[in-house]
Amino acid sequence: MQIRDLPFADPGVPDVRSGTRLLLWLGRNQLGGQVKALLWGLLLQLGIAGLPLGVGVAVQAVVDRDGGRLALAGGLLVAFGLAIAVGDTMLHRVAVTNWITAAARVQQLLSRKTAELGSVLTRRVAAGEVVSVSTGDVEKIGWFVEALSRFAAAALSLLIVCVGLVVYQPALGIVVAVGVPVLALAVLPLLPRATRRADVQREKAGKATELASDTVAGLRVLRGIGGEELFLGRYRAASQEVRRAAVHSARMWALIAAIQVVLPGILLIVVVAYGARLALDGRITVGELVTVYGAVALTHHPMRNFEEIAMAFSFSRPSAKRAARVLSLTRTTTTTAGAAGEERKATGDLYDPVTGLLAPAGRFTAVVCGDPDVAGRLADRLGGHPAEADPAEQAHTSVLLGGVPLDELPLDAARTAVLVQDKDPVLLSGTLQDLLDVPSSGAVRAEDALAAAQCGDVLDALAQASVDTDGDPMRTRITERGRSLSGGQRQRLALARSLVTDPEVLVLDEPTSAVDSHTESRVADGIARLREGGTTVVLASSPLLLDRADRVVLVHDGQAIAVGTHRELLATEPRYRAVVTRETDEELATASGRLHDIEPGGRPADEIPTDEIRAGELEALEGESA
């Protein structure tokens, strides 16, 4: 795999049972790159380890005044130098490739999971954690995958050096063969503590990142209430905690690094002292002493890979654990898609068996819920994303579209059939033309969608803000999340984007909550006109929207309890009227008591026919309105 071949055609199915298993899975999927890095790493490490041999031969040749051996030593040094140059260059090239491809694979997996879960992702995982996983955690995961092959090359080279020294000079080679494993394993007792401190640092850093993200997202609101200093103080405190945790963690890693320097130095002193005595006794030559000394002195180079792999694993394991947690999330808890399910057509009435809500095909249906949270969960469910924390809803079958469960449809087919716009839609940065360039049926033009969503003032504002687009609002750049626009303008642009898509079923959750009543009335007319013949479900409590709907459904305590037009329900259903007119319980009871005290023709109230009572309620309501 080369960097130019990215992105992957298929990143694969990851092993998300644990963070360690995810790291191993990534390593297996880059086996070719790992083997290349291992071989180039061996060439580099053995080239470095071979330099002392050339120097030792040269020294001994000078002592023996042997010109031929001196030339041989020069040739060895040139060969080892070339090996180092080639090995270092190619190892760096392959290592960077391994790092980037591993990080790219994880990012593709995260992007695929984000597209699969949609807005439900941030309900199950904090937004700050998602940002942390897709940025810093991905880099740490790639670091470990890349460092693994270099560590293997370093370990093999040390083994080869120890065996070679034992064969070359047994007396000193045995000392080195015993000392090197001690050096490699000396830091193991410190790694658990260093890992715990690193975990604390990352946890605090994640919380600080989430706090900063939330503060930036709500900056306009904070300025409105004068809360900038309060949240700035909170972020300062959080950042100081991160700093202290980072210093605490760095002290432990500094101790590990010091051990990696001190212990090889002690081994070198032992080898030099013992070797000098052997040389004085004539048991080894000066050249052999120089060779062994140089080999031991250069063991610090492969030994650094031991420290690095320990750090890489310590930092990447929690990162991989968080990534595995996100990647393990599923769209629904029960998916039984099969070949027969993939052939089904996504068209017809939309029916939710949990609430009993039915949205007939081709009709404009409004849904009234007294609880906004219930409305939000219902919107998610209609889009095929039931709340994972609601086992009662999971026990029922999926939402049906034309009798076909959404869970049994391929994801692309389900997304094409049903589009849900939640109450807080997001506008990505880019031009207005980019914003409206979305997958669609092609039946609705961008101009018609903008007109239906009453975006005329938005277009004027973008035209005035245009600097280098000749006043063309479609080419004017919109800032991240549309922060340069008002809440109502962002909401209407998001509505226009949804209308352009023109799905089989369009679900809108409070699409006009941030606009004034006059604009809301025109938007309601635009939605009804543009979506004529299409299935539209609007969750709202605004009379202006409800009055435009073909049918209105009242959902109370999680169940659809009343169906009719807005005016019919207003006259016949007190609970509906309480939600729509914002009546208090006392006002509702008073109005109901007055109506039940009516005795037309001298009859008791409990003997009055229901139709007459409802007519009396309507007259009373109209009288209050007058």
N, C-alpha and C positions, 0 to 999 in steps of 0.2 A: 504494500500500500504506500503510495506516494502522496505528498501533500496536494499535488495538483489534481489528484483523483477525488478529493473531498468535494462535496459531502458524500457519505456512504449511500449507495443505492438502498441498502437495508442495514441499519445498525445492529439488527439482531434482537433476540429476546434475552434480556439480562437476567442473571441469577441474583435476586434481591432478597434472599433469605437472611443475609447479614452483610455488613460492610466489607468484611474480609472476603466473603465469597464473591462479591461484586468486583473487588480488586483482582482476584484470581481469574474471574471470567474475562475481564478486560485483558489480562496478560495472555490468556489462551487465545483470544481473538487476534492478538498481534504476535503470534508465535514466530512468524517469519522475520519481523523486525527485531524481535528479542534475540533470535539466533544471530542475525547480522551484527547487532550491537555487542553480543558476547564475543564473537570472533574478532571484531575490530578492537574490542577492549583487551582481549588476550594479546593481540599484536602490540598494542601500546604498552601494556604492563610488562610483558616479557622483554620488549625493547628497552624499557627503563631498567629492568632488573639485569639485563645483559651488559649494560654499560660498565659496571664494576669489573666484569670478566675481562673486557678489553683493556681497561685501565690496569688491572693486575698483571695481565700478560705483558703490557708495555713496560711497567715498572720492573718486572723480573727480567725482561729482555735488556733493559738498560743496565741492570745489575750484572747480568751475564755477558754484556756486550755482544748480544746476538742480533744482528741487523735483520735477519730473516724473520725472526719472531716479532721484532718491532714493526716490520711492514705488515705482518699478519694482524698484530694488534690494531694498527691503523685501519686495515680493512674491516675488522670487526666493529670498530667504533663507527665507521661510515655506515655499515650495514644496520647497526642498531639505531643510529641517528635517523636513517631513512625510515626504518620501521616505526620509530616514534612519530615522525612527521606524518606519515601516511595514516598510521593508526589513530593518532589524535584528530586529524582532519575528518576522517571517515566516521569515527566514533561520534564526534560532535554532530555531524550531519544526520546520522541514523538516530542518535538520541533525541535530537530536536524533532525529528519526524515522528518518533514513537510518542513523545510528549504531546505534540499537537494532535495527532490522530486519536490518541486516547481521550484527550479533552474534547475533541470534536465529536467522538462517538457518544460520550456522556451528554453533551449538549444536544445532540440530535435526539437522544432518548428522552431527555427532559422536554424538548420542544414537542415531540410526539405525544408525550403524556399530557402536556399543557393543552394541546389541541384536542385531545380526547376528553379531558375533564372540563375544559372551559372555565367558567367563573366559579364552579364548585371547588376548584383547586384551592383558591384562597380562603374558602370556608373551612377546609380541612387542614390546611397548612398556612401558617402566618406568612403574609406577603414578604416580610423582611427575611424569613428563612428561605423562601423561594429565590429571592435575589441573591442571598448568600450562597446557596447551592449552585446556582447557575453561573456564578462569577468566581469567587475565591475558592470554593470547594472543588470546582472542576479543575482548576489549576493544580491544586494539591494532589488530586487523584492522578492527573497526568504525570506529575513529578514522581510519584512512587512507581508507576508503571514503567517510566523511563529509567529510573535509578536501579530497578531490579536487575536488569541485564548487566549494568556496569558493576554492581556489587558481585554478581556471579563471576564476572571476569576477574575482579580483584581477588576474590576468594580462591579461584583456581590458580591464579598466578602466584599467590602466596604459597599454596601447596606445592606447586612446581619448584619454586625457589627453595623451600625447605628441603624437599627431596634432593634437589640438585646440590645443595650445600652439604648435605650428609654424604652424598657420593663424592663430591669434589674434595671436601676436607672434613672427614668424620668427627675429628676432635672438636672443632668449632661448630660444625653443622648440627650436631646434637643439641648444643646449647641454644642455637637459633630455633631449631625445630620444637624445643620445649617452650621457649620464651614467646614465640609469636602467637600460639593459641591463647596463652595467658593474656597477652595484650588485647587480642580480639574479643575475649569474653569478659574482660575486667569491668566494662561499663554496663554489663547486663543488669546488675542489681539496681542501678540508678535509673534505668529506663522506665519502670512503672511510675515512679514519682515524677519524672520529667513529663510523662504522658498525661498524668492527672493535671499537672499545672498547665500544660498546653490546652487541655480540654476546658479548663476554667477560663483561660484567656479567650478561647474561641467562643465560648458561651456568652461571655460578657460583650465581646465584639459583635456577636449577632444581635444581642439586645440593643446595643448602641446603634447599629445599622437600622434596625427596625424603627427605633425611636426617631432617628433622623429622617427616614423615609416618611413616616407618618406626619412629622412636623412640616416637612416641605410640602406634602400633599395638602395639608390644611393651613398653609401660611396665610391665605387670604382671610380665612375665618379668624385665625389668631390675631391678625392685625385689626380686624373689626372689633374684637373684644379686648384688645390690648394685652394679649397673652404671650407676645413674643419673648419677653424677658423670662417669664415663668418656664416656658419650654426650653429656652436657651440654657437656663440654669440646670434643668434636668439633664440636658445633653452634656453640659460641662461635667456634671457629676458622673454620668455614665462613661464619658471618655476618660476621666481620671481613673475610674475603676479598671478600665481596659489597660491604661498605662501601667498601673501598679501590678496587674496580673501579668502583663508582658514582661516587666522587669523581673518579677518573681520567677517566671518561666525561663527567662534568659539566664538567670544565675545558675540554674541547674544544667542548662546546655553548655554554659561556659565551663562548669566543673567537668562535664564529660569531655569537652574539648581539651581541657588542661590535662586530664588523665591520658588522653590520646597523644599528648606531647611528652609528658613526664616519663611514662613507662617505656616508650621506645628509647628515650634518652638513657634510662637506667640500663636497658638491655645493651645499648651501644657501648656504655662504659664497661659493662661486664665482658663483652666480646673483645674490646680493645685490650683490657687488662689481661684477660686470659690468653688472648692471641699473642700479645707481646711476650709473655712468659714462654709460650710455646716456640716463638721465633728465636728467643734468646737461647733456648735449649736446643735449637736446630731441628725441631720436630716438624716445623712448617717453614716455607719460604716467605720472604718479604712480599712477593707478588701474591701469594695465597692469602696472607693477612690483609692486604689492601683489597683484594676481591671480596673477602667475607665482610670486611668493614663497610665497603661501599654497598654491598647487598643489604646489610642491616640498616644502613643509613637511609636507603631508598625505600624501605618498607613503609615509611610514613605515607608514601603516595597511595598505595592500595589500602592502607589502614584508614585513610580518610573516608573511603567508601563505606566502611563499617559504621562510622558515625553518621554519615549521610543517610544510609538506608534506615538506620534507627530513627532519625528525625523524620524522614519521609513517611515511614509507616506510622509513626506517632501522630503526625499531622493529617495524614490521608485517611486513616481508619475512621475517625469520627466523621470526616467529610463524606467518605463513602457510605457510612451508616445513614447520614442524612439524605444522601442522594438515593439510597436504596429505599428509604422510607417514602420518598416522593414517588419513585418509580413503581412501588408496590401498590399504590392506590389504583382502584379500578373504577370504571365508569358506573357500574352497578354491581350489586352483590350476586345477582342471578342472571347470567347471560347464556342463552341456549340457542344461539344463532347456528343455523345449519344451512345446508345447500338449499333445502326447500324454502327456508326463511329468506335467503338472499334473493329468491326469484319473486317474492311478493312485492306488490306495488304499494307505495306509500301514498294513499289518497283516500278520501272519504271523511266521515265524521270523526272528531277527536273526542275520546271518552276517557275519563279518569275514574277507575273503579274505586279508588280510595274515598273520594268525596262525592262521587255520583255526578260529577259535572259532565255535561254533554254540550259540545260545540258543533252544531250541524255544519256540514260542508257548504261553503259558499255564503255563509251568513256572518254578520257582525254581532259577536256575543260579548257582552260586558259582564264582568264578575265583580261582585261587591263582597269584601271581607272586612269585618270589623277590626281584625288584627293585622297590621302590616307585615309582621313576621310570617303569619300564615299565608298571606298573599305571596310573599317572596318564595316560600317553600313550594307553594302550588305552581308558581311560574317555573321553578327549577324542575319540578316533576313533569310538567307538560312538555318540557324540552328533553326529557329522558335522563334527568339528573336528580334522582331522589336523594334526600338528605341522608347521609350515612348514619347519623346519630339518631334517626327516627326508626326504630325497629318495627313499630306498628305499621308504618307505611311500607316497609320492606316486605312485610308478610303478605301483601297483596300483589296482584299481578301488575305488570307495567301498564303505562298509559297506552291506549289502543288508538291507532289511526287507521280508519277503514277496517277495523277488526283485527289488525295486525299489531302485536306488541312492538313498541319502539325498541325494546331491548333486543328483539330478534332481527332487527334490520341491521345491515351493515352501517357502520358509523357514517360514511359519506352519504348514504341514502337517508339516514335519519336527520342529519344536519341539513340536507337539501330540502327535506319535507317540512321540518319545523324549525323556526328561528325564534329565539327568545331574546328580547331586549329587556335587561333588568332595569331597576329604578336608578342605578348609578352607572350609566354606560361610559366607556372609556374612549377617548379620541386619541389616536396615535399621532405623533408628530409627522409633518409632511404637508403637502399642498391639499387644498380642498378637492382637487381632481384625484389625487391619490386616495383620499378618504373615501370617495365614492366609487373608486375602481375596485369593486368587490365581485366575487362570483355571483351571478344573477341569471335570471331567466331571459333577460334582454327585452322584456315586455314593457318595462318602466324606464323612461329616460331620466337622467339626473335632474334635468330642468323641471320635469313634472314632480319629482319627489321633493325637490327643494321648495317648489311652490305649494305643494300640499302641506308641507311641514312649516309653512309661513317663515321661510328663511330670508325674506327680502332684506330685512335690516342687517342680517348677518353678512349677506353679500355686499351691502353698502359699506359696512365696517371693514371688511376685508379689502375692498377696493380702495378705501381711503388709506389703509395701512400698507398698501402695495408700494414698493420702492422701485423695483426693477422689472415689474411685470406689466407695465403700461396700464395699470388699473384693472387688470383682469383678476377678479376674485378667485377664479378656479385655479390660478397659478400662484396665488398668495399662500405663503407658508403659515401653517397653524402650529403653534408651539406645543410642546409636550403636554398631553392630556388636555389640550385646549385651554390652558390657564389664562391665555390672553382674552378669552371670551367670558361672558357672564354665564351663570348656571343655566338660564333659560336658553341662551344661544347654543350652548353645548348640547343641551337636551334635544333641541330641534334639529341640529345637524346629525345627531345620532339617529333620530327618527327618520330623517331623510335617507340615511345610509341603509336602514332596515327596509324602507319602502322600495329603494332601488333593487334590493335583493329579490323581492317579489317571490317569497317562498310559498309552498302549498298552504302552510299554516303560519301565521304571524302572531306571536304572543307578546304583548306590550304590558309591562308592569309600571303603572303610573307614568305614562309618557308625557304628561303635561303638568306635573307637579310644581315646576319651577317657572311657569309662565302666568301672565295675568289672564283674567277671565275673558277679555275680548279676543286675545290671541288664542286662548284655549278653544273658544267657540269655533274660530276659523280652522284651527288644526283638526278639531273633531270632524268638521265638514270635509276637510281635505282627506283625512284617513278613510272616511266612509265612501267618498267619491273614488279615490284611487284604488281602494281594495274591493270595489264592487265586484261580486262574483267570486272573491277569494275568501278563505276561512280566516277570520280575524278574531282574536281573543284579547280583550283589554281588561286588565285588573285595575280598577279605579273606583273612586267614590264621588267623583265630580258629577253633579247633575248635568252639566253641559255635555260631557262625554256620554253619560248613561242615556240621555235623551236621544242620541243619534244611533244607538245600538238597535239592531233588529229584535234582540231578546236580552234580558238581564237575568242573571242567576245570583241569588243570595246564598253565600256560604257562611254558615254559622256553626261554631264548635266542630269544624272540620267536615261538615256535611252540607251538600246542596239542599236547601230546605224550601226554596221558593223560586219559581220561574215565571217570567212575564215581561211586559214592557216596563219602562221606567215609571210611567204614570200609573199603570195598574198596581205595581208593587208599592208605590208611594201611598196609594189609597187603601190598600188591603193588608199590608204587612208592616206592623208597628216596628219590628226589629230592623227592617230595611230602612224605614223612615228615620229611625234613630241614628243609623250610620250616615245616611246621606245628608240629613238636615242638621246633624250634630246636636240633636236634642239630648238633654240630660235625662237620667232615670226619673227625677222628680217631675220634669216637664212632661215626660211621656206618660207617667202615672196620672198626672192631673188631667191631661187631655183625654186619656182613656176613661177616667172617672166621669168627666163631663159628658162624654158620649154615652156611657152606660146608664147615666141618669135620665136620658131622654125617654119620654113615654108618649109617643105619638098616639093620638086617639084614646088616651087614657090607659094604654096597655103597659104592663110591667116590662122593664128593659129586657129581662131574660126570655120574654116571649116574642121579641121583635125578630123578624127574619134576618139572617146574616147579610143578605144583599142590602137591606135597608140600613143596617148598622154601618156597613162599609160606605154606603152613600152618605150617611151622617158624618162619618169620619172625614170623608173627602170635603164635605161642605165646611166642617169645622176647620180643617187645614187651610182651605182656600180663604176662609174668613180671617184666620191668623195672618196669612200672607198679605191680605189686603190691609 
